[in-house]
Each structure stands twice: as C-alpha cells, then as structure tokens.
C-alpha cells in the first residue's frame, strides 16, 4: 500500500506542473493586446469598356459565285444544200464580231428560183398592161355600140311613124327592129366583156401578189444560204465541214455572247430579308400588284477574281432570281448578277482601269467572289466582336453595375459585330464590357478601367491584375 501511494505521487507531480504551466501561458496571452488588421477590403472587378456606335454604312454580303454565259445561240441551217464555203473564223474558240461570215451554203438552186419567179412576175405585169389596153378598147367599143343603139332606136321610131301613116312598109319596119336588137345585143356583149375584164384584173393582181411573196421568199432563201455571226461572241462548237450537205434544222455552229456575262450565286434567306426590308423592292401601290415582288433591287455588285496573286474587279448589278425556287439541298436562293462589260476590269492594288481582250476578262466557268452592299433604312449598332459572349449575350454597364443583355447579331466582319437595336434597350453610346471576367452575375458591381486613377509606378497590366 505504501508503494502504491508513492507511485501515484510520482506521476501526479509532473502533471500538476504541466497544467499550471499551460494555464499561465493562456493567461499571459489574454493580457496581450490584439493587433489592428490592415487587410484591404474586397473591391469590384476592373473591366475595360467601349461605347456602342451607330452603323449606317450599309450591310456588305460576300459570297462565292460562278460565271455563266449571258446568252448561248445555236446556228442552224434554214435551207438545204451543200456547204460551199466555211470561213476560218468558224472554228471552236474563235472570237468573231457581229456580221462576220461563217458558212456559205450553195445558193445556185435558190438563185434560179429567184430568176424563175421574177420572170413570172414580169409576165404578170405584161398581162396587167394588156388588160389595161383591152379595157380601153372595150370602153371605146361600148361608146360606139351605144351610138349605134341610139341610131337604131331613132330608125325604129321613124319606121313606126311611117307605118302608122301608111307611108312605110312592114318589111322596113322589121328591118329597123332587127337592127335595134343587134345594136342592143352588141352593147350588152361589150358590157359583159368589160365585167370579165374586171374579174381578170382582180385575178391577175392576186397572182401578182402571190408571185411577189414567192419572190421575197426565194430572195430570203438566197440570203439564208450565207450564215453570219448574229453578235460579238466566241464559237463554242462547229458541226459541219466544206462539201457537207445540210438540211433545214441541221446544227451548223454554237456561239456564246461575250458582250455581257452573268454570275450565278446563292443567298441565304436571312440575307435576302435585308434586301426586302431595306432596298425598297416593293414600293407601296406599284410593284406588288404588277408582280414586281419577285424582282430583286438593282443594286451595284463587285465581282472579284484572283489570278497569279493579282485581284481583278468588275462592276455589275443585281439582276434577278435564277428561277423562283429555294434550293432544297442548301436552303438558299439562287440569284444572278449581270456584268455589262466583262472586259472592263480594275486592278484592286491601284484601282487603275485597263481594257483587256483576254483573261482576266470574265469567262465561263470562273469561280469568283461576289460582294454586295445593301443600303440601310435604319442604322444598326456596331460593337467589337470581343464584346459578344456565348449565347449572343452582351455585358453592359449601367450605374456601375453589370447587366446581361441578349442581342440579335446581324453580321460579323473585321472583328466587328453589327447588332439590331430592335427589341432591346441598346442605343449608340451604351457602354459594353470587352474584357474577360471569371464570373459575371447580372447586377454585380464593376469598376471601369478608364475611370480608375493611375498609381505612379503601376502599369495597366498590374492594375488589371490587382482588380482581377
């Protein structure tokens, strides 16, 4: 028992010393004054901003297109015959001017037909001349017959008077009556002949008209034996050779009109709506009723083509839709640009105008760039592309607070975004944030970098780092 007590006293003494030691330490710490805290208060994030500006310079649309011929013509034979001559210009790839001879079909048969019909026409003229003479003669004979009839009537009256007076004989009276009948008969015959002359004249005149028409047709066939270029263009196909025989409808050559060219390209529906909305396509009370709602505005267009590192530009205008349907595969609308002079180009480097008769003139099959500018009725808003956040959001600053605004982006170009102000509270001068933020909450406080005073010896980067 005394051993147990001695062991307890042996362990209790050190524990008691430790307890009093820790107690004294905590007591001393409680007597020490608390130091003042100098930690800076948490500040709102620092942001860079720019104001929105008005954009009324029009919308520029750029897309790809392909050059197609303005007009293609198939030259076919209108008469039958042997190909007598084929001019050297009538070969594929040759450039010809309007009126240049291409093919000569043997005109001999048609020239003979012209001479034959000309002779028949001359005979018809002679017959009409004869008819005039006969008409004159018949007229004179009718006058004589009328005189003869008048004398016969007088003689009959005289004989009737003598018979009544019993001074003449019945025989003389009958002779006078017979002479009257002969005179009447002769006059009647001559009048019928004159009527027949009228019928003959109508027939001869009709015959003359028919011969004139046949002569014109024969002369036309002679002219049709010579085929000439109907326009300035390039021969795209030649199908006959000299001494070959052709029939009406046989293809002789194909030509492509190069006085103009067209460029076929596609526009999306959301792009076309700006043409409909801002380009005055349908003027009130005029175009809609007359079907002009299917017309595109006559806007200037720039067509560009690159060759050997040089860009060439041509001026054209928006012409029409290429049909009246939406492409079912791409959901775009095919359109046509017309270039009035494919050989008049401008070098994009210095803008010098030069006339060219060969490439880089616009030619069939070229893939080109098409640039259109659509005028705006109402201005849009322009902002840096960096200000557009995911989901087409915009961070704007009002009264030192961040607000999230959903916007309609019309177009992105050259690091700029064009916005439609309709349906939003945006206007020119509205301040938008262009710098990134780790967390953006609607209504949070922000500090504008332009409004913060600069501290001597502190760079903008250091200030942004401190604010972030």
Buried (B, 14 or more C-beta within 10 A) or exposed (E): EEEEEEEEEEEEEEEEEEEEEEEEEEEEEEEEEEEEEEEEEEEEBBBBBBEBBBBEEBBBBEBEBBBBBBBBBEBBBBBBBBBBEBBEBBBEEBBBEEEBBBBBBBBEBBBEBBEEBBEBBEEBEEBBEEBEEBBEEBEEBBEEBBEBBEEBBEBBEBBBEBBEEEEBEEEBBEBBBEBBEEBBEBBEEBBEBBEEBEEBBEEBEEBBEBBEEBBEBBBEBBEBBBBBBBBBBBBBBBBBEEEBEBEEEBBBBBBBBBBBBBBBBBBEEEBBEBBBEBBEBBEEEEBEEEEEEEBBBEBEBBBBBEEEEEBBBBBBBBBBBBEEEBEEEEEBBBBBBBBEBBBBBBBEEEEEEEEEEEEBBBBBEBEBBBBBBBBBEEBBBBBEEBBBBEEEBBBBBEEEBBBBBEBEBBBEEEEBBBBBBEEBEBEEEBBBBBBEBEEBEEEBEBBBBEEEEEEEEEEEEEBBEEBE
